[in-house]
């Protein structure tokens, strides 16, 4: 049995990394609603647990040294966020995990790109399978200790 909050963390963290990679090297404002979906604060102005968990995942990624940001926007976004050098090199290096077999007809440059962590992360998120996302994120976080 899987802990749903941990699966949500992996999914949120993966999406944040993908968004920042897409905009790298430009700083980008990452909104919680774009990562975890829309949220309506309650009558006291408090966000749902899901929204708060997603926001906390963004802060955790920064504390882990995978992204930097300039400011927080009302617990709705991290402003001017960018991947760190550690995250960029991690995402662009060859992954030991493969979710798709390499095709023999691929040119070497395409095969090399398909073997990267970022490609495996994209594939995992696109699949929507919690197990696949968890597997690549665990691998990335373990690899991050060595970068």
Secondary structure, DSSP 8 states (H G I E B T S, - for coil): ---HHHHHHHHHHHHHHHHHHHHTTS-EEEEHHHHH------TTS---HHHHHHHHHHHHHHHTTSEE-SEEETTTEEEEEEE-HHHHHHHHSB-S--SS---TTS-HHHHHHHTBHHHHHHHHHHHT-HHHHHHHHHHHHHHHTT-
